[in-house]
Every structure is written in C-alpha cells, then in structure tokens.
Amino acid sequence: MTFTEFMEHASQVFELAGAAVLAVGLVSAVVLAAVVWRRSSDGGAAFRLLREFFGGALLLSLEILVAADLLRTVAVAPTIEGVGVLAIIVLIRTFLSFSLEVEIEGVAPWRRAATSGASVVHRSIAHAADRTPEPPPAP
C-alpha cells in the first residue's frame, strides 16, 4: 500500500467518523431530550437540551470533517486547485462552526472562553443530569 492510498483510506475513516458522530449525536440528543421532557414535563428545557446537545455534536462533526479534507487535500492530491477548494471548504465550515457556537452559546466567541464541539456535548450532558429530578424513593 502506497502512502497516497493509506492517506486516502485515513481520510475516509475521518469522514466515516464525522458522519457517525453526527448520527449518534442526533439520536443521543433526541433520547436525552425525551428523558428530560418525560421526567420534568418541561418542554422548553427538553428543547434547549436537544438544541444544545445536537449543536455540539454538529460542531464536533464539522471539526472531524475538516480534518478529513485536510488529509485528502494535503497528503493525497496536493495541487493548487485542491488547496484552493480546501480553503473554500474550511472557510465555509469555519463560518458554520462560528454561527453554531453563537446560536448555542448566545454570545460571540470572543466574549467567552473558547469551546469546541466536544466541550459543548459534555456540558449539555452535565446540564441534562442537573435538570433530571431524582426518582422518588421506593416505598
């Protein structure tokens, strides 16, 4: 196996991981939101959790997909045209990430500590645990 073939396979693994993060994030967000809604009967809290958790998964997925594009462009097909396309893709994904972070956090990134998609997902899980009331003790 040549270096180029190996890097092509590596970029495909990153793309698969990005898609898996997106799919698992969506399912997890829906399940967590349903649990919060069922236990607290607060649809607003469940919706906020769904939005925050899935937004974090989407951010993490975008970061992984940028890594896949970098591998493919730089290691597999390092042409001027490929680098130009990569630059456009990275700009679009950066804009999407920025927009999602502002939407999730409600504040511009320079007004708060830096976050990544993984930290948003972690924080939303912690919030879900905080919002979920303890079950009543068994009689």
C-alpha positions in Angstrom: 0.0 0.0 0.0 1.4 3.4 -1.0 1.4 6.5 1.2 -1.2 8.1 -1.0 -3.5 5.1 -0.7 -3.0 5.0 3.0 -3.9 8.7 3.4 -6.9 8.3 1.2 -8.2 5.5 3.5 -7.3 7.6 6.5 -9.4 10.5 5.2 -12.3 8.1 4.5 -12.0 6.9 8.1 -12.3 10.5 9.3 -15.3 11.1 7.1 -17.0 8.0 8.4 -16.2 9.1 12.0 -17.7 12.6 11.3 -20.8 11.0 9.9 -21.0 8.6 12.9 -20.6 11.5 15.4 -23.4 13.3 13.6 -25.8 10.3 13.6 -25.0 9.2 17.2 -25.3 12.9 18.3 -28.7 13.2 16.8 -30.0 10.0 18.4 -28.4 10.8 21.8 -29.9 14.4 21.7 -33.4 13.1 21.0 -33.2 10.4 23.7 -31.8 12.8 26.3 -34.4 15.4 25.5 -37.2 12.8 25.7 -35.9 11.7 29.1 -35.8 15.3 30.4 -39.2 16.1 29.0 -40.7 12.9 30.5 -39.2 13.4 33.9 -39.7 17.2 34.3 -42.6 17.8 31.9 -40.7 20.9 30.8 -40.8 21.0 27.0 -38.7 24.2 26.9 -35.9 22.6 28.9 -36.0 19.5 26.7 -35.9 21.6 23.5 -33.0 23.6 24.8 -31.1 20.4 25.7 -31.9 18.9 22.3 -30.6 22.1 20.5 -27.5 22.4 22.6 -26.5 18.7 22.5 -27.1 18.3 18.8 -25.4 21.6 18.1 -22.3 20.4 19.9 -22.4 17.1 18.0 -22.7 19.1 14.8 -19.7 21.2 15.8 -17.6 18.2 16.6 -18.6 16.5 13.3 -17.6 19.6 11.3 -14.2 19.6 13.1 -13.6 15.9 12.1 -14.7 16.5 8.5 -12.2 19.4 8.2 -9.5 17.0 9.3 -10.6 14.6 6.6 -10.5 17.4 4.0 -7.0 18.4 5.2 -5.7 14.8 4.9 -7.2 14.3 1.4 -6.0 17.7 0.0 -2.6 18.0 1.5 -1.5 14.3 1.6 -3.4 12.8 -1.3 -3.8 15.4 -4.0 -1.6 18.5 -3.2 -2.5 20.7 -6.2 -3.0 24.4 -6.3 -6.6 23.8 -7.3 -7.1 21.3 -4.4 -5.7 23.7 -1.9 -8.0 26.5 -3.2 -11.0 24.2 -2.8 -9.8 23.2 0.6 -9.5 26.9 1.6 -13.1 27.5 0.5 -14.4 24.4 2.3 -12.5 25.4 5.5 -13.9 28.9 5.3 -17.5 27.7 4.9 -17.1 25.2 7.7 -15.5 27.8 9.9 -18.4 30.2 9.3 -20.8 27.3 10.1 -19.0 26.5 13.3 -18.9 30.1 14.3 -22.6 30.5 13.6 -23.5 27.4 15.5 -21.4 28.4 18.5 -23.1 31.8 18.6 -26.5 30.1 18.3 -25.7 27.6 21.1 -24.0 29.9 23.5 -26.0 33.0 22.7 -22.8 35.1 22.8 -19.9 35.8 20.4 -16.8 33.6 20.9 -14.5 36.4 21.9 -16.9 37.2 24.8 -16.4 33.9 26.5 -13.9 31.1 26.9 -13.1 29.1 23.8 -15.2 25.9 23.3 -15.2 23.0 21.0 -17.9 20.7 19.9 -16.8 18.1 22.4 -17.0 20.5 25.3 -20.5 21.6 24.3 -21.6 18.0 24.2 -20.0 17.4 27.6 -21.7 20.5 29.1 -25.1 19.6 27.7 -24.8 16.1 29.3 -23.9 17.7 32.6 -26.9 20.0 32.3 -29.2 17.1 31.5 -28.0 15.4 34.7 -28.7 18.6 36.6 -32.2 19.0 35.1 -33.3 15.5 35.7 -35.1 15.2 39.0 -34.2 12.3 41.3 -36.8 9.5 41.2 -38.9 9.2 44.4 -37.7 6.7 46.9 -39.2 3.3 46.8 -41.8 2.6 49.4 
